[in-house]
């Protein structure tokens, strides 16, 4: 009985123990599950809370920035006129208008100068110590000044966040030129008030401010780039002072490319005072030398005085005019030549004889008709005015071979276009516009172009000619060289202006390319490559005439731009 009771007691004890364990485990299990749920919920809530706080901060900042920006920009907003864009013949942007931000400080509103300087150093880390010394000095002068122009949006936001009433921001309309130097002498410049002061920007200032549509030009960016690159290379090879080139459609007058070196970055808006930056294509007035011999012969053809095969017998090696000798540049030139041979061999004495046959008045009238004597009317006002030429028997003689008479490269290109396009007058232009080419006025007699073109071609293809380096295979190039001594202080120096005016293709003329090098030097190490398919090479030359400098550059240019012209024009 006692045993039974003890057993029951033990069983009771075990049951209670098991029950307690079961209840504890049940309780523990339940508590564990509850704890996991709570932790997950708390994490989500915490993350949500953090995101909520961040959103509130950013929203507040945005509202704050917006209110401050509006408040500050309203303090001083420069009212600038909008200018429409400028595009090339293919629609590529070469000038556009954008809105930028300038930042200045009103020292009278500064509360803590040291704090402001410290903040500015943090916002503008690229500014030098010297620049901040200047800023500190200006703060003490109590006059408004700019600390930065055309700043980016991030810097602007940082400045606004300072909440400093002394910081004044202004929105300004700015002119941007994506190609920097490429069109500098065509496009021109604007001043700080967005007004055109040179080039197209000045000539079409009203139109650019008035119209929303971009102003379309005739120039081609790709061709402009290639020609400029070749002129830059020529500067390295022949170490010339400067250079210029004009490529023009001889039938329409559309200028496809106009380059003058050295040029300048339009985005920097610097004042250009060095005369070496002159627009050599339009503004520079030069004696071009033997390229004028083409005009002498063309004038004789126009007057129907001679034919290409007209013979000139017993030409002397020299003439005297007003006590000054006129000689052949090459003593090997024969005494008996036809009219076309005189031009091919660039004879001085023969050209004088042809000029004398034409006569002073008729030759003067001819030069006037083709536009080389008077100032040209052009899209930009930076054009040179040919020096007044005092005519007479001796001046007629010298003008016949291009001595003493001046004009611009632009006018030279125009004149060559007229004498090779059938004798029709054209007006060079950089502005793309619709025109009826059938309305062109014929100013020369029939037959002039037909007689001149084959001769220009022979100057390039024959041994007697002076431009064989420009004989690019497949392009039928014709042209005339000119090597002229520069007139300095009333006398002629050894420094030269070397020119080559080319027409191509001569069987169906479309383009005139006038290239000029200012004071080129010889390069005895330069390797000349003939482009006629012969693969002939020639190293160096002691001569710095047009045939060895400008013709070489022209040949390289045509070789590079030819495929583009063939496909696009």
C-alpha angles and dihedrals in degrees: 000000000000089000091052092050091048089050092049090048091051092047090049089050092050093047091052090048092050091046093051091048091048092048091047092049091047091049092046092049092051093047092049093054092048092050093054092052092050094050093050092048092048092051093051091046092049093050091047089050092051092050090048091053092047091049091050091049094050093044091050090047092050092050090045093049091047094051094044093045090051092045095047099041089050090059093069121003118166111223106221129173119245118242122205119235128263121225135185126241090279095049096258112150113246097164131021142166124239135173115246135177127241123192128207138167131232103208091198090068097048113116101181115020095184092052092046092051091050092051092048090052089055094048095043104037092159093063112103128238089252091056092052091049087057091048090051090050092049091050088060092049091065094221126124113259139169120248097182140003130204093012122177124254096255092057090046091054092049091052092049091050089061088070090211112157091205091068110090121191125192133188115228133186108235133191116230126194110197094194095049105195100011099092100018097128093045102042097037126190143295129212129237090274092058094253120138113247102173144009123007090335089065101035092051098031095127094045093049091052095044105043129069095200118083121257108248120215131198094233122109116222095208094050092042089055095049094048092047090051092053092048089051090052091050088056089057094045101042098022092226122177093236143327145208140197136187124193113191140171103244094210101047103023090233109155110223095181136008118179131173125179136242094041134170143231108263092202093065092058093208124170107251111210101151108105089216088075090063117132097258092186097060111005104040115091115205146165102246099188123203097016084081090064088077089060091050092055093041090052090054090050090048090053089045090231097132142009129223091262096047107130127230111199131201097006108186123232091237144012132202120224122178088341094307122111124235111202139175114259088222121042090201092072107115122243092231116059140153119235093258092047089055090059095040092053092037094234116190098197093046090050089052090053092050091048091052090053090053093047133218100278097044093045091049090049091049094051089048092052093053090047108244101118104056134049111279124236105234142164092258125046095223094099128132126238114227112241112257109263117218105216126214140122095292095040088051089054095049094042088054090070097031101262121140096001121105141199140146129273089244091057091045090056091048093051093050090048091055096049091049103038095066096280099293121148117241135182115220112231142172094198117097110227141148113262136167107237090195089070093065116128118238110223102168130060123257117275100033095104093040090056098040100047098062090049092051088050092053090053086065101037106038130076090236091056125093101222108059092129088070094056095115109185113251100013104086095223122189129176152128132254128220129194114183133175114236117246110230123178093345097310137081121258133197089254114105146210107213118197138177123184113193133189123199141223093013093196090059108009116216108148140041118198117191115189126183131184119197113218101340119189130215120263113201092185097053116111114221116209117200111224101203094095095264094105089219114163129198126189119219132317135218090227126091096189123134091261090063099037119022094032090053091052092047092052091053092048094051091045089056101040097036097089091050092049091048093054102036105031 
